[in-house]
Amino acid sequence: MAFHFNAPDRVAYACRLLRKAVGSGAKLVVTGLPDILKQLDAALWTFSPVDFVPHCHLESEPYVVAASPVILATSTQSVPHRQVLLNLGILVPVDFERFERVIEIVGLEDDDRRLARSRWKHYADRGYAITRHDLTLKTSQ
């Protein structure tokens, strides 16, 4: 379980994180509201002129879903793999405990931070060890 705090642009940060994870051979499910998944889908096609992160929506053709290392889904039900869950949503994803790893990206907005604290508490109350990554510290070094 990891929280990445202080992302100035959650979608851009998710793109970089997904590129790195896919490059290491990971398979990921990204959850969130439809609007943010649409933004992420568009950003994954354009964020880098030399990199492409293979991805699709869970509703895509089954052969595409089976071949994609990144699945964009509003729900974790019926996802084809359970290695890494990247949550861009506002709530704790249903069935999060079925994933080997969970990553939360938290922006700079007060509402996002408040909701993240609630998700942190939910995980901590269930005994999950949580790693905190403060992105402000990384960019200032």
N, C-alpha and C positions, 0 to 999 in steps of 0.2 A: 504494500500500500504506500503510495507516494503522492504528496501534494506539491505541486509546482506553483508557488505564489508569486504575485506581482508581475504577471505577464502583461505587458503594455497592449498587446494585440493577441488575444487567445487563439484566433484562427491561424495567424502567421506562426505563432509558437507551435501549435499543433502540427502544422505542415512540416516544420523542421524536426520535431520529435518523431513524427511518422516516418519521415525520410530516413532518419537514423535507425529507427527500430526495424524497418523493412530491410535496410541494408545489412542488418545483423541477422536477418532470417526470421524475425518475429512475425506472428500473425496477430492482427489486432481487430477489435470491434470498437467503433467509436459511437457513443450514444449522445443524444442531445435532442433538443427540439428541432422540428423540421427546418426552421429558418436558419439555424446555425449549421445544420448539416448541409444545407444548400450552399451556404457561404463557403464552407470547408471544401465541398465538392468543386466549386468554381476555383477556389484558391489552389487546390492540389493540381489543377491543370495549368496554372499560370505562375506559380510562385518562383519557379526557377527555370531558366531557359535550357539548362543542361541536365536536369534531373526530372524523372517522372516517378511518382509514387502510384503503383497500380492500386486501384480502389474501385468499389462499386457500391450501390445501394443494395440492401438486403432483398429488395423487391426485384432486382435484376434477374435475368435468365439464370437458372440453376447452374449451368456450366460456367457462367461468368463468376458467380458467387463462389463456386468451388475453387476457381483458379485465382481469386483475388486475395492478397495478403491483408488488405484493409477493407472492412465492411462497415458502411455507414448505416446505422439502424436507430430508429426511435425507441426500440425495445430490444432486450437481450434474448427474448424468446425466439427459438428456431434459428439461432446463429450457428454457422457450421464449425466454428472453433471457439475455444475458451482459454486461449493463452493469455492475452493482454486485453484489458478493458480500459479504454480512454474515455472518461466521462467529461463531456462538455455541457451536460445538463445541469438543472438546478436542484434535482433531487438525487437521493441515493438510488442507483439503478437496481431494479428487481433482479434477483439471482446473482448479484455481484460476487457472492462467495463461491460461485462455481468457476471463477476465473483464477488463473495462477497469479496474476498481478492486476492491480487496479491503479490507474493514474488519474489524478484530478488536476485540471489546469484552472487556476484562479486568477482573475484579472485584477485591475486596480480599483474598480468601482465598489462603492460601499455595499450595495445590494449583493454583488457577487461574493464579496468577502464574508458578509453575514451568512449567506446561504452555505458557503464553504465551511464556516465554523460549525454549522448544524450537521453537515455531512461528516466532518471530522469527529464530532462528538458521537454520532451514530456508530462509526467504525470503532472508535476507542472504547465505547461502552460494551462492545462485543469482543474486546480483547485483541484487536488487530494492532500490530506494531505499525506505526506510521512514520515515514521518512519525510522531512520537510526540506524542500529546495526553494530557497529565496532567490529569485531571479534578479532582484535588485543588487544583491551582493555579487553575483556573477558578472553583471555588466559593469560594475564599478571597480572591479579588480584589474 
